[in-house]
Structure formats: C-alpha cells, structure tokens
Amino acid sequence: MEDSQQKIERLKSIVDTARQEVDLAVMFHETWRPAAYDTDLHSRIGTSYASHAFQIIRMSLRRELILALTRLWDKDDRAVRMSVIAHHLGDKAFFEALVQYRARRLGLRSMFVPDRMREELTSRRNQVLKLIRKYSQGGTAFEVLEKLKRLRHEHLAHRQLPGVPVSVAELDASGREKDDEMRAWPTDDQIEAFYQDNLEILRLLLSVVNGMAYDLSESANVYKHYAKFFWASARGERTEGHPDYRPPLSTLPHS
C-alpha cells in the first residue's frame, strides 16, 4: 500500500501532467478564437481559395482543444482522471498529510503548522472539488462533459459507422439548434465555460498540491498576443495585400 508521501508525489505528477494538457488547450483556444470571431479577418479571407486552408486550420485548432480538455476527464488508469484528484483531496487523512507536507516544505515543524495555511488550502481545495463535481455524475454541467466525450468518441478520436459525419467547423457554426444532430453537441458557450473552469481547476490544483502560483490568464494573454500578430497578415487572394491579389477589371484605369 502506498504511504502518504508516495500518494502526494503521485498526485503532484498527475497535476503536472494536467498542466501540460491545459497549456496545450490554451495555445489552441487563443489561436482559434480570432479565426472564429474576428469579423475583419473573415472579410479579408472572404470566399477566396485561401478560405479552404483557413477553415482547415480553424477546424483543427477546435478539434485539438476538445481533445486536450476531455483528456483531463478520462477514466483510463493511465490518464489524468479528475475523479482520482477529487477522491484524494476529499480524503481527510490524505489532505491533512498534504498540509503537513506543504508545511515541511516551508521549513515548519508539523506540530506548528499555522492554522492560516490549513484554512487557505482548505478553501482552495473546496473550490476544486466544487468545480470537479459540477462536471461529475449529478452535477449541473455533467451533460456538457457527456456531450464532449460523445463528440470525441464518435467523431474526433474515432469515426463511428454508420452515422452522419460531423465537421468540427459545425461546432462554432450558427443555427446548430435547428438541426437535431447538432443539438447533441455542446454549444460554443458551454465549451467556453468548460475551458475556463478547467483553467481555474488547474490554477487551484497547482497552488494546493504543487505549491505553485501559475496564472493561466497571463499565459492565455501571451498566446492571444501571438495569435493577433499571426492572423493580422492572413488574407485571401481577393483582398489587397495578398501576394496574388489582382484588382478587379472594373477598377483598372482606362487607357
């Protein structure tokens, strides 16, 4: 049987693995966001030949975001498994051992662990458990996670047959509520909320378990900044500034 020290080290490893997945999710999401919502970018791309590659990139970024986020909630023993994290943090004996461990890392004697430290870690632990339960069986957003998993299993990680092929582009398409098939998939707002909740879960876990202050909103702003400069130059061949742009004949000067 694992002792407390081994369990803590294993949990730290799980949280660090989760951090790597969330880092990827942030990269994908912040790069995808302008491709989905920047109307000026859409106008520059238009219906040109370049729009085909643009849609492929947009679809790929969305697909990878969903895969990265759902990997955090797998049930496989080799995966991160939020359920395991919740189980450990909800165990009073384990959590007290974690508090003592954190105290020792700060050079404090176990018997003199400040109540303030325990209170702060307990508050953050409770926030983590609340967010994990939100997407667990019986939680208010459990259906959202189930929809995301179904989408991944049937159309992203695997391709089920028979069935209607679903393009990832349709995940951010308007009017999906008009289609019975599309009602089975999560909305943009639900995916955004799931994304933000996972960022908050990880921020809290890194603080409680790994003793790290890691502001994922700062990381998101960095990749948002990178995306701004990348997409600023994107345009179709029908838009001035593209290397293959040719002015319409009606705008050419008369000889």
N, C-alpha and C positions, 0 to 999 in steps of 0.2 A: 504493500500500500504506500502511496506517495505521502511524504510528510509535508507539512505546511510550506516549507521552503521550496520544495520541488514544485508544488502546485502554484506557488506565486511566480516562480521563474517560468513555468509553462504558460501561465496567464499573461505574463509580460510579453512572451514570444507571440502569443495569439494576437494581442493588441498591436504589436509592432507589424505583424502581417496585415492586420486590418488597416493600419495606417498606409501601407503601401498600396492597397486597393483603393482607398479613399483618395490618395494622391493622384492616382490614375483617373478616378472619376472626376476630380476637379479639373484636370487637364482637358478631358474630353468635353465636359459640360461647358466650361468657359470658352472653349474654342468653337463649340457648336452654337452657342447662344446667338452670336451675330448672324450666323448663317440662317437661323430660324426667324429672327425678329428685326434685323436691320433692313428697313424698307429702302434706304438708299442703295445698299448692297444689292438687294433684289432688283432694283431698277437698272443698275449697271450691268448685271448679269442678263436680265431680260429673258428672252426666248432664244438666245443665241445657241450656237453649237457648244459653247463653253458651259452652258447651263447643265448639260448632261453630267460632266465631271463634277460640277458644283453639287448637284443632287446626290451623286455617289458619295462624295466626301461628307456631306451633311448626314446622310443615312448611316454611314459607317461610324461617325462620331456618336450618334444617338444609340446605335446598337452596342458599341463598346461601353458607353455609360451604363446602360441597363445591365449588361453582363457583369461589370465591375461591382455595381451596387448589390445585385442579387447574390453574388458570390459570398457576400458578408453574412447572408442568412441561410446558407446551405445546411443540410442535416448530415452531410458526409463527415465521418470521423476525422478525415484529413483536412477539412475546411475550417474556416474561422468559427462559425457557429455562434451567433448571438445568444442562442439558448444556453450554451455552456457558460458564456460570460455571465449571464443573468443568474444562472444556478450558483456559480461561485460567489458572486457578490451578494447574493441573497442569503448565503450561509453565514450565520452569526459568528461561528468559531473561525471560519476562514477569514472573514472580514476583520475580526479583531487581530488575527495573526498578521494580516496585511498592514493594519495600522501600526502594530509593533515593528514590523519590518521597515516601514517608512520612517518611523521614529529612530530606529537604529541607524538608518542611512544618513540621518541628520546629526548623528552623534549623541543622541539622547538615550538615557537608560530606560529600559522598558517600563519599569515601575513609576517613572516620572513622565510618562507620555502626557503632554498637555491636553486637557480636555478640548481646547480650541482646535487642535489638529483633528481630533476624532470627530468633532462636530462638523468641521469643514468637509472632511472626507465622506462623512455620512450623508451630508446634504447633496454632494455631487453624485455619490453612489445612488441615492434615491432618484435623482433626475435621470440617471442612466437607466435604471430599472423601469421607470415610468415610460420612457421612450421605447424601450425594447418591448414592454407589454402592449404598447399601442399597436404594434405590428404582429403580436402573438395571437394565438387562438383566443377568441373572445374580445380582442382589443378593438378599438374604434376604427383602426385602419388596417385590420387584418386582411380585408378583402382586397385592398390595394396591393399588398405583397403577394397574395394569391394570384392576382391578375398578372403581375410582373413575372412571377415564376411560370405561369402558364404560357405567357408570351415567349419566354426564354426557352422552355422545354419544347414547345411546338413549332417555333419559327426561327429562333436565333441560334441556340446551341444545337438544335436538331431540326429536322424538317419532317413533320408528320405527314403521312399519306393515308387515305385520301383527305383532302381538305382544300380550302381556298388559300392560296399563297397570300401572305400579308407582307407588304413592303414596310420597312421601318419608317419610311417617309410618312406613312399614314398616321404614325403616332403623333406627329405635330401638324396634321392636316386639319383644316376647319371642316365642320359639318360631319364629323365622325358619328355624332349622336343620331344621325339619320339612318345609319347602317346598323343592322342587328349584329353583324360580326364585329363592328368597331366598338359596340357597347361592351364587349368582353374585355377590351384593353383599357389600361389606365389612361387618364387624361393627362395633358401637359401639367396642369395644376397639381395633380396627385403625384406625378413623377418629381416635380419641383419640390414639393413638401417632403417627399421621401428622401430626396437628395439632401435637403437642408437638415433633416432630422439625423441622417447618418453622419453628417459633418459634426453636428452637436454631440452625438453619442461618442464619436471618436475623440473629440476635444476633451470631453469629461473623462473618458477612459484613460487617456494619456496622462491626465492630471492625477487621477486616483491611483491607477495601477503602476504607471511608469515614472511618475513624479516629473512629468514634462509639461511645460507651458507651450502649447503648439496651437497658434491661432490660424485655423484653416481659412478664415475670411481673408487674412492677409495673403495666403497662398493663392486663393481664388482671384484676388485683385491683381496679382502678378501675372497669372495666365490670361486674365481678361485684358491686361495691358498688351501682352504679346499678341493676342488674337486681334486686337484693334489695329495693330500695325500690319499684320498679315493680310486681313481682309480689306484693308484700305486700298490695296493695289489690285484687288480682284475685280475684273470686268469682262464682259463678253465682247466679241469682235465687232458687235454693232454699236459699241459705246466708244466714244472718243477717248484716246489714251491707250487702247489696246494695240499691240504691235501690228495686228492685221486689220485695223479699222480702216474702212474706206467710206468717205462721205457719200450719202445718197446722191443719185444723179440730179435730183431737183435742187440740191444745194450747191452744185458745182457752178462756178462763174461762167457766164456765156461768153463765147469768143466773138 
